[in-house]
Amino acid sequence: MFAEPLEQIDSTHVLWRGRKLLYFGGCDYLRLSRSPSVLDSIQKSLDKYGLNVAASRKTTGNHPLYDKAEGAIANYFGSERALLVSNGYLTNLIVAQGLAGRVSHAFIHEQAHVSLQDAAKFLGAKVQTFKHRDAADLAAKISRFGKSSAVAVLTDGLFAQNGSLAPLVEYVEMLNKKSLLWVDDSHGAGILGKRGGGTVEVCGLARRNLVQTITFSKGFGVYGGAVLCKEGLYSRILAESSIVAGNTPLPLPLVGGIMAGLRGASRQLRKRLEKNVRELFALAGMTPPEVATPILGLVPVSSAYASSFEKELLNAKIYPCFIRYPGGPATGYFRFAVSAEHTGWEIQRLGCLLATGLNSGLRAL
């Protein structure tokens, strides 16, 4: 079943069961989905280009705006090529079609996003999982297949459940020249790094044996996805991906929105987001991570305490973000996401409640 309907009514509030509540959920970390510049760009693109090219880019649907956007995306992330696709979920499936038959073994993080898990099935390789952020476990499994094997390591960059980062530098160090690090950076893109290049930028990784997949529906507030890679993989994807060949590309107004989102995901907004994150952690009595990510996952000690804390949140007019999601605890957990638009007063209201909860029935995920 779907979750109960929820309507976001401004940058920090939702309407739920007829009540206006403070909102610390979702993934619109910079709140660019409500940016006037993004919305204006979407409207202007709609007026100028219409809605839909109604054809694959392999046939008559390759509008010049797609090439322009891909150039802007590649420049933003410092990548040789960028392939714009219809949504973030598809990025990983498309990469897998381009890599099919070219890797002997794939090692996937046990809490990887379901799109990576689905993509691994397309590779035609032997697939094994490795433990959460455990470089030693990964190294032990890779070592069994010799240094000459062509392997792919699949992982999220920033984990959506609790805001932790994958130790990408450690992963890269164990790969040979034939192997590949494949990072789904949907939650890090736009919000981490001086340029907004995500976990790849934060970790200072070179792009030679790297593919980074992103979405524009989170840090950029729009919609669509992109594959960031070298020219060789880009060409193989175009030649071999049936999804690229048969898919109607992203509506042109959203492409215009992406261009505005790239301009809007500024260092100033990222600094404001980091300030809010550090303030919330301090109020909650927690030590912030070295890289201040905007996600906080908290597990209640019991279903009774979960219900009790939900009531406390509602009494404080805060929406209770209690969710069940693949990769998180099966019994559910509270997931709070700070944005760049939350005010100090709003951060304080949540932080004080979290401090009480962490001293009683909540545990960090």
C-alpha positions in Angstrom: 0.0 0.0 0.0 1.0 3.6 -0.5 1.6 5.9 2.4 -1.2 8.1 3.6 -1.5 11.3 1.4 0.7 14.2 2.3 0.8 17.6 0.7 3.7 20.0 1.0 2.4 23.5 1.3 5.6 25.6 1.6 9.3 25.0 2.1 9.0 23.6 5.6 5.4 22.6 6.2 3.0 19.9 5.1 -0.8 19.5 5.3 -1.7 16.1 6.9 -5.1 15.1 8.1 -6.2 18.7 7.9 -3.3 19.9 10.1 -0.4 22.2 9.1 2.8 20.5 10.4 6.5 21.2 10.3 8.2 18.9 7.9 11.6 17.2 8.2 11.0 14.5 5.6 11.8 13.7 2.0 14.9 14.4 0.0 14.5 18.0 -1.3 17.5 19.0 0.8 18.1 22.5 -0.8 14.3 23.0 -1.3 15.0 23.9 -5.0 11.6 22.3 -6.0 10.1 25.6 -4.8 12.8 27.9 -6.2 11.3 30.7 -8.3 14.2 30.4 -10.8 13.6 26.7 -11.3 9.8 27.0 -11.7 10.3 30.0 -14.0 12.7 28.0 -16.2 10.2 25.1 -16.4 7.4 27.5 -17.4 9.5 29.2 -20.1 10.7 25.9 -21.5 7.1 24.7 -21.7 6.0 27.8 -23.5 9.0 27.7 -25.9 9.3 23.9 -26.6 6.0 22.3 -25.6 5.9 19.3 -23.3 7.0 16.1 -25.1 9.3 15.2 -28.0 7.2 12.0 -28.4 10.0 10.0 -29.8 13.3 8.3 -28.8 16.5 10.2 -29.1 17.6 7.4 -31.4 15.0 8.5 -33.9 13.4 11.9 -34.1 13.4 12.9 -30.5 16.9 14.2 -30.0 16.1 17.9 -29.3 19.2 20.2 -29.1 18.3 21.0 -25.5 19.3 17.5 -24.4 22.9 18.0 -25.7 23.1 21.4 -24.1 21.9 20.0 -20.7 24.4 17.1 -20.9 27.2 19.5 -21.4 26.1 21.6 -18.4 25.8 18.4 -16.3 29.2 17.1 -17.3 30.8 20.5 -16.5 29.1 20.7 -13.1 30.4 17.3 -12.0 33.7 17.4 -13.8 32.9 14.3 -15.8 34.0 13.5 -19.4 30.5 12.7 -20.4 27.0 12.9 -19.0 24.0 11.0 -20.3 20.6 12.5 -19.3 17.8 9.9 -18.8 14.2 10.0 -17.7 14.7 9.3 -14.0 17.3 8.4 -11.4 16.1 4.8 -11.1 16.8 4.1 -14.7 20.4 5.3 -14.6 21.6 2.1 -12.9 19.7 -0.2 -15.2 21.1 1.7 -18.2 24.7 1.4 -16.9 24.2 -2.3 -16.4 23.1 -2.8 -20.0 26.3 -0.9 -21.1 28.5 -3.1 -18.9 26.8 -6.5 -19.6 29.3 -9.2 -20.3 32.3 -7.0 -19.4 32.7 -7.8 -15.7 33.2 -11.3 -14.3 32.1 -10.5 -10.7 30.0 -7.8 -9.1 30.1 -7.0 -5.4 27.2 -5.0 -4.1 26.7 -3.3 -0.8 24.1 -5.1 1.3 22.1 -1.9 1.8 22.4 -0.6 -1.7 19.4 1.1 -3.3 17.0 -1.3 -4.9 17.8 0.2 -8.3 21.4 -1.0 -8.0 20.1 -4.4 -6.9 17.9 -4.6 -9.9 20.8 -3.4 -12.2 23.1 -6.1 -10.9 20.8 -8.7 -12.5 21.5 -7.3 -16.0 25.3 -7.6 -15.8 25.5 -11.3 -16.6 28.1 -11.6 -13.8 28.3 -13.5 -10.5 26.9 -11.2 -7.8 27.9 -11.2 -4.1 26.9 -8.7 -1.3 29.4 -7.2 1.1 28.8 -5.8 4.6 27.7 -2.3 5.3 30.6 0.1 4.8 33.0 -2.8 5.4 36.1 -2.4 3.2 37.8 -5.4 4.8 34.9 -7.7 3.9 34.9 -6.4 0.4 38.6 -6.9 0.1 38.4 -10.4 1.3 35.8 -11.3 -1.3 37.5 -9.6 -4.2 40.8 -11.4 -3.3 39.3 -14.8 -4.0 39.1 -14.0 -7.7 42.7 -12.8 -8.3 44.1 -9.5 -9.3 43.5 -9.9 -13.0 39.7 -10.2 -12.7 37.4 -7.5 -14.0 35.1 -6.7 -11.2 32.5 -4.0 -10.4 31.8 -2.7 -6.9 28.3 -1.3 -6.6 27.4 1.0 -3.7 25.4 4.1 -2.7 27.6 7.1 -2.0 25.4 8.6 0.7 23.1 6.2 2.4 19.5 7.5 2.6 18.7 5.5 5.8 21.0 7.3 8.2 23.2 9.7 6.2 26.4 7.7 6.4 29.0 7.8 3.6 30.6 4.8 1.9 34.4 4.6 2.3 34.9 5.1 -1.4 38.6 5.7 -1.2 39.2 2.4 0.5 37.1 0.6 -2.2 39.1 2.2 -5.0 42.4 1.2 -3.5 41.6 -2.5 -3.9 40.5 -2.4 -7.6 42.8 -3.1 -10.5 42.8 -1.3 -13.9 40.2 -3.6 -15.3 37.7 -3.0 -12.5 35.1 -0.4 -11.8 33.6 1.5 -8.9 30.0 2.2 -9.5 28.5 4.8 -7.2 24.8 5.7 -6.9 25.2 9.2 -5.6 21.5 10.2 -5.8 21.5 11.6 -2.2 24.9 13.3 -2.3 24.7 15.1 -5.7 24.2 18.8 -5.4 24.6 18.9 -1.6 28.1 17.6 -0.8 31.4 19.0 -1.9 32.5 22.6 -2.6 31.1 22.3 -6.2 28.2 20.0 -5.3 29.8 17.0 -6.9 28.6 14.6 -4.2 30.5 11.9 -2.4 32.8 11.4 -5.4 34.1 15.0 -5.0 34.2 14.8 -1.2 36.4 11.7 -1.4 38.6 13.3 -4.1 38.2 10.4 -6.5 39.6 10.3 -10.1 37.1 9.3 -12.7 39.2 6.8 -14.7 37.5 3.6 -13.4 34.4 5.2 -12.0 30.8 5.6 -13.0 28.5 7.9 -10.9 24.8 7.9 -11.3 22.6 10.7 -10.0 19.1 12.0 -9.8 17.8 15.6 -10.1 14.8 14.9 -7.9 16.7 15.4 -4.6 19.5 18.0 -4.3 18.4 19.8 -7.5 14.6 19.8 -6.8 13.5 18.8 -10.3 13.3 15.4 -11.9 15.4 13.1 -14.2 18.7 11.3 -13.9 22.1 11.2 -15.4 25.0 8.8 -15.9 28.4 10.4 -15.4 31.2 8.4 -17.0 34.1 8.2 -19.5 33.6 8.4 -23.3 34.0 4.6 -23.7 31.1 3.6 -21.4 29.0 6.4 -22.8 29.4 5.0 -26.3 28.7 1.4 -25.2 25.5 2.5 -23.5 24.3 4.3 -26.6 25.1 1.2 -28.7 23.7 -1.4 -26.4 21.1 -0.1 -24.0 17.6 -1.0 -25.1 16.2 1.4 -22.5 18.0 4.4 -24.1 16.9 3.2 -27.5 13.3 2.7 -26.7 12.6 5.3 -24.0 10.9 8.7 -24.7 13.3 11.1 -23.0 12.6 13.6 -20.3 10.0 16.3 -21.0 11.7 19.4 -22.2 10.3 21.7 -19.5 12.0 19.5 -16.9 15.3 19.7 -18.8 15.0 23.5 -18.6 14.3 23.0 -14.8 17.5 20.9 -14.5 19.6 23.7 -16.1 18.2 26.1 -13.5 18.7 23.5 -10.7 22.3 23.2 -11.6 22.7 27.0 -11.3 20.6 27.1 -8.1 22.5 24.3 -6.2 25.0 26.9 -4.9 27.8 26.8 -2.4 25.8 29.3 -0.3 22.9 26.9 0.0 25.2 24.0 0.8 26.8 26.1 3.6 23.3 27.0 5.0 22.4 23.3 4.9 25.6 22.3 6.7 24.9 25.0 9.4 21.4 23.6 10.0 22.7 20.0 10.2 25.4 20.9 12.8 22.9 22.9 14.8 20.4 20.0 14.9 23.1 17.5 16.0 24.2 19.9 18.7 20.7 20.4 20.1 20.1 16.7 20.0 23.3 16.0 22.0 24.9 14.1 19.1 28.4 14.5 17.6 27.9 15.5 13.9 29.8 13.4 11.3 32.9 14.9 9.7 30.9 15.4 6.6 27.7 17.0 7.7 25.0 15.0 5.8 21.3 16.1 6.3 19.8 12.7 7.2 19.3 11.3 10.6 17.8 7.8 11.2 16.5 6.9 14.6 15.2 3.5 15.7 12.6 3.2 18.5 13.3 0.6 21.2 9.7 -0.7 20.8 6.5 -0.2 18.9 5.0 1.3 22.1 7.8 3.9 22.2 7.4 4.6 18.5 3.7 5.5 19.1 4.6 7.6 22.1 7.2 9.6 20.2 4.9 10.1 17.3 2.4 11.7 19.7 5.2 13.9 21.1 6.1 15.1 17.6 2.4 15.8 16.7 2.0 17.7 20.0 4.9 19.9 18.8 3.3 20.2 15.4 6.0 18.2 13.7 5.1 15.6 11.1 6.1 12.1 12.4 8.4 10.8 9.7 8.2 7.1 10.6 8.9 5.0 7.6 9.6 1.5 6.3 11.9 1.4 3.4 14.2 -1.2 1.7 17.6 -1.3 3.5 16.2 0.2 6.8 14.9 -1.7 9.8 12.0 -4.0 9.0 10.0 -2.7 12.0 10.4 0.9 10.7 12.3 3.9 11.9 12.2 7.7 12.2 14.0 9.4 9.3 14.5 13.1 9.6 16.0 15.2 6.8 17.2 18.8 7.4 16.9 21.3 4.6 18.7 24.6 3.8 15.4 26.4 4.3 14.6 25.3 7.9 14.8 28.2 10.3 16.8 28.2 13.5 13.6 28.1 15.5 12.3 25.1 13.5 15.6 23.3 14.0 15.5 24.0 17.7 11.9 22.6 18.0 13.0 19.3 16.5 16.4 19.2 18.2 14.9 19.5 21.7 12.5 16.6 21.1 15.3 14.5 19.7 17.5 15.1 22.8 14.7 13.8 25.0 14.1 10.8 22.7 17.8 9.8 22.5 17.9 9.8 26.3 15.0 7.4 26.5 13.7 5.3 23.6 15.5 6.2 20.4 18.8 4.9 19.1 20.8 6.1 16.2 20.6 3.9 13.1 
